């Protein structure tokens, strides 16, 4: 194998990868701005939602997802 190219043979089929994603997975897109902004410019969550994500119930996470998707989040290019 050429050291400049990754071995992509181990990646799941697109259908399997889509099934692996859950709606309650974190919406983080690594464009964080919760230090100085009320709402993160990347994912659209509040600082409290970001900090407490791992403690939230599946229903609470779904509610956040519904709100941020309606507001046009998550965004990668701000």
N, C-alpha and C positions, 0 to 999 in steps of 0.2 A: 504494500500500500504506500502511496506517495505521502510523505509527511506533511504536505501542504493541503491535503484534502481530508475532510472528515469522513469516517465510515458511516454512511447513512442507512446501511442495510438493517440496523437494529431498530430503526424508528417504526412505530406502529403505523398501520394503515390509517388514512384520514378518518375513516368511519369509526375506528376504534378510539382514536384520539378524541374525537368529538364526544363519544359516549363517556370518556373518562372525565371530561369537564363537567363540573356541577355548577349550577347557578349560584351556589353559596360560596364558591371559591372567591378568594380575595380579588377585588377589582384593581388592585395596585398595578400601575404601569411604570413604576420606578421614575416618576416625574413628581417628586414629593415637594410640597410647598406648605406644609401644615405649621411650620414654625412662625411665619408672619402672616399667613392668610387664614381666614375663617373656614374656607372650603379649599381643599387640595385642588390645585389646577390640573393634576393628572387624573385622579380617580373620582373626584367630586364628593368625597366623604369629608365630614368634619374631623377635627383633630381627635375628638372623643370617640368617634366611630372607628378611626384608624387604630387608636390605642386599645380599644376594647373589642376589636373584631374577633379575636380568638375566644372571647368569653361570651359572645352573642349567640343566641339560639339560631337555628336554621331559619325560622320564621322572621326573626329580626334582620338577618342577613338578606333574605329575600326582599323585605320591605326597603332596605337601603338600595339594593340593586334596582328595584322598580323606580325609585326616586331618581337615582343618578342617571339611569338610562333615559328617563323622560327629560332630563336636563342636558342630554348630549354627552354624557361621560360614559366610560373612561376615555380620555384623550391622550394621545401620545405626543402630538405636536401642538404646543401652545404658543 
